Amino acid sequence: MVKRRSINLVIMKKYIFLLTALLLWSQLMAKDGYWQQRVNYNINILLNTDKHSFTGKTVLEYTNNSNEVLYELYFHLYNNAFQPNSEMDVFSRTVQDPDRRVGDRISKLNAAEEGHMHVTNILVNGIPCEAEEQGTILHVRVEKGITEKATIEFDFSGQVPIQIRRSGRNNAEGIEYSMSQWYPKLCEFDTDGWHPNPYVGREFYGVWGDFQVSITLPANYVVAGGGILLNENECAVEKEMKKFRTNTWKFKAENVHDFVWAADPDYEVISSQVKDGPLLKFYFQGNQPYAETWKQATQLLTQAFEILSSNYGKYPYPVYNFIQGGDGGMEYPMATLITGNRKLPSLVGVGVHEGAHSWFQGLLGTNESLYAWMDEGFTSYASTEVMNRLFPTSAEPHHEDGVSGYVNLAQSGMEEPLTTHADHFKTNYAYSLAAYSKGETYLHQVRTIVGEDVFKNVMLSYFNNWSFKHPTSGDFIRIAEKESGLVMDWYDEYFVKTTKTIDYAVDTVIQTKQKLSIVLDRIGDMPMPCEVTIQFQNGKSCVYYIPFELMRGVKNKGVLPEDWRTAKPWRWCDKKYTLNLTTSEPITKVIIDANLGVADIDLSNNSFPKK
């Protein structure tokens, strides 16, 4: 009896050990799978409008969902970029084609004009930490490490620079404060580690979380912020209030990765409700001639949000703010800063573009430094589609501007692969056309590969599956594969990871009484599926669709029209392809890609007779 009990006890202990080990292994595997960090900011800031300086305090709750113990933290101190000899200054003065808004302006700032930001009294779980300021990055050493959760507290102070790039005071239109990149912002830590990129004026990457922000400044200012204003009635004071009295504006923003605000005494505020969507609020100088244009734009931008939600996913936040400020147009969660002195199409255009960023930068939140084209390019694609709905033309959009911009880049000899880090492009020209034009072209060609109806499903599925998850290009292409049933890894391998180009040509056309032989030539190194249109003398035409072999399938054309034919696939190793047809009807023209669905870099050889 004693032996049996002993044996049972041993078995039970082994069972408990195995169960415990299994639970620990399950937790470890969960952490080794998809995870992301989480932040909750509580920020109080006091702005001194006489000295253009500020002081603040942050209490930050940080959740470490990785399987690593973090012995260091990194914060962005963006304001430090606006000092002579900063990395942004040196970059702008040494790059081949500097941004005209920056140029050498930073190098000429005096002490009263420059920006700076400093952090003091930093505590992690109540324990003081050593910190080193490294330009626009603060490196914090955490001796005991962060396993799962930490409370990070610190004081910060700084000076608002004169407006040069995105952020600053007294922009060209007289907006007093455009407060973007204004607080010490925790850098992102993901499966690739920390991302403490110095600020040179390009892209961003942030941790999702909740923000509670209290902004105290003189009572004659109106404040616009990237969140929900909690005490609107308290802040609605008469403009005659003098600077000796202050107001504290309290905002809340949930599940966002940044917070922007702006302040000006002359802001007028109007609003418009999107059907089954957010309340749009517009902040602009009401004492200017262009104020009427802002009022005219409200209805068009309301329609734009309805179109975006229908085609790219439902906008989940209760509000979106269009704020006059900054140096052109710059997107932030629940808000944008845009310059306001524009004609109606321009104002609507910049509003649509920055608003569309809410989907690709605000809600999908890719690492823009590594995948700038997945934000800027996808946003450009969406805004082109929306603008065509708001200002319709006689033809459907073929994204000519985006495609031609990319083709110009490809032919310039300055192109670099889309895998290049945004900060490390050799020229602003190559960076901007890669991010905007080639990124737009990427989506335009995906639409051609998978078909119109499937493409809409791809975009909605991408949004629904990857919102708030920092997707990569591989995540997007996998969605496209699932929705289309096609293999598409080759597309990323060519178009994203190389600078190889597309160039197809009609080589020869031979017609006898009963036969037609069309020889096509792939001159460019990047393969794509082809659509060949044949026009006959009797006025009829037909399209021969030639799939690319590595797709392992054909596009979804929906209900096939009578003139649509599917030919055998074109193998990736074959430079030439022959289309043999039986017909006695004389032909008048052969055209490759008549609908301009791909970015062929030489259209002159796409037809017979040759143009």
C-alpha positions, 0 to 999 in steps of 0.5 A, a space after each residue: 500500500 505504501 509502495 503504491 502511494 509512493 508510485 502514485 505520488 511520483 506519477 503525480 509529481 511528474 504530471 504536475 511537472 509536465 503540465 507546468 512545463 507545457 504551460 510555460 512552453 505555451 506561453 513562450 510559444 505565444 510570445 515567440 509568435 505575433 506580439 507588439 508592445 503597448 504604451 499608455 501616455 499621460 502627458 501634461 504640458 505648459 506652453 509659455 507663448 512669450 518665450 516659445 518654451 514648454 515644460 511638461 511631465 509624462 507618466 508612461 505605462 509600458 507593456 513589454 510583450 516580447 520574450 526579452 527582458 529590456 535593459 534599455 529604452 530609447 526615446 525620440 527627441 525630435 525637436 533637437 533636429 532643429 539646431 545647427 549641425 544636427 543630423 537633419 541639418 548636415 543631411 540637408 546640406 550634404 544630400 544631392 537634392 535638398 528639400 527646399 523647405 529645409 535647405 541650409 535654414 537649420 544651420 542659420 538658426 540662432 539660439 532664440 530660433 532653434 528647437 530643443 528638448 531635454 528629459 530629466 528625473 527619469 524613473 522606471 518603476 520608481 528607480 532613477 535611471 541613467 540617460 544619455 542624450 544623443 542628438 534626437 535620441 535619448 538612451 535610457 539604461 534600466 538596471 533591473 530590466 523590464 520583464 512585462 510592465 513598467 511605469 516610466 516617469 520623467 520631466 521634459 522641457 524644450 523650445 519650439 523652433 521656428 517652423 522649418 519642417 512639419 513642426 514649429 512656430 509661426 508657419 508661412 501662413 501665420 499659424 502660431 504653433 504647429 506642435 507635431 513631434 513635440 514630446 519625448 516619444 518611446 521608440 518602437 521595439 519589435 521582432 527586429 529589436 529597437 528602432 532608434 532612428 535619428 530624425 532627418 525629416 523623413 518617416 516615423 514608426 510608433 507604438 500603439 497605445 492610449 494618450 491623455 494629454 493636458 495642454 495649458 496655455 493662454 486663454 485666447 488660444 484655440 487648440 486643435 488636437 489629434 483626439 477627442 476634446 474632453 472639456 470643450 465647454 470649459 475652453 470656449 472662452 471669448 477671444 478678448 481674454 488676455 494672456 494673464 489667464 490660462 486654459 487647460 485643454 484636455 484630450 483623449 486618444 485611444 489606440 493610436 501611435 502618436 499625438 499632434 496638436 496646434 494652437 492659434 488665436 484666430 482658429 475658426 472651427 466648423 464640423 461635418 458628420 460622415 454617414 456611419 463614420 466620424 465627425 470631421 472638424 476643420 480648424 482654419 483662420 477664419 479672418 482670411 479670404 481662403 476661409 470660404 474655400 475651407 467651408 466649401 471643402 467640408 462636404 467633399 471631404 465628408 464624401 471622401 471619408 465615406 468612399 475610403 471607408 467603403 473601399 479600404 475598411 471602416 474608419 474606427 475613431 469617432 473624430 478626425 481633425 483637419 488642422 491648418 498648420 505645418 508646411 504642406 501636408 502631414 498625417 497623424 492619427 485622427 488629425 492632419 496638419 495642412 497649409 490652408 491658402 489653396 484653391 478648392 481642388 488643391 485643398 480637397 486634394 491634400 485633405 484627401 491624401 492626408 485623410 487616406 493616411 489614416 488607413 495606411 499610416 494611422 491604422 495599419 501602421 507599417 514601419 514607414 522607415 522600412 516600408 515608406 511605399 506601403 504608406 505613401 504609395 498605398 495612400 497615393 493610390 487611394 487618394 487618386 481613386 477618391 479624387 477621381 470620384 469627387 472630380 470625375 473625368 471621362 475616363 477611369 483612372 489608370 494612375 498615370 501620374 504615379 506610373 509615369 513618376 516611377 517610369 521616370 525614376 526607373 529611366 533616370 539611373 538613380 533608382 534604389 530598391 524599395 527595400 532601402 531604408 527611408 533615411 538612406 536613399 542617396 537622393 530625395 528624388 529617388 526616395 520620394 518617387 520610390 515611396 509615392 510613385 512606385 508604391 502607387 504603381 505597386 498597387 495598380 499592378 496588383 489590381 491588374 494581376 488579380 482582377 478588379 473584384 478580387 482587388 477590392 477584397 484584397 484591400 478590405 481583407 488587408 485592413 481587417 486582418 492587419 489593422 493595429 499590427 504593423 504589417 510588412 510587404 510579405 503580410 500584404 502579398 500573402 493576403 493577395 494570394 489568399 484572396 486571389 488563389 494565385 502565387 505572388 511571391 515573385 512579384 515582391 521578389 522582382 518589384 520590391 527587392 530589385 530595380 528590374 523593369 518591365 518592357 514587353 514588345 511586339 516583335 513580329 506579326 505574320 499573317 497568311 490566309 488562315 493563320 496569324 502568328 504574333 511573336 512577343 519579346 520580353 526585353 525587360 528583366 521583370 516578367 508580368 502577365 500580358 494582355 494582347 489586344 488584336 483589332 481586326 479590319 471588320 471592326 471587331 477585336 479580342 484580348 488574349 490573356 497570357 498568364 505568367 507561369 509562376 502565378 500558377 493560375 489566372 486572374 479573376 476576370 469576373 464574368 468573361 466578355 466574349 472577346 476574352 481568351 486565355 492563352 497558355 502561360 509564359 514561362 519565366 525563362 523564355 524571352 520570347 512567346 509566340 501566339 498562334 491563331 487560326 483566322 482569315 480576318 485581316 488584322 489592323 493592330 496588335 497592342 500589348 497592355 492597351 489598358 495600361 495596367 502595368 508600368 512598361 518603361 517603353 510603350 513605343 514598342 508595345 504595338 504593331 504597326 509600331 507607333 
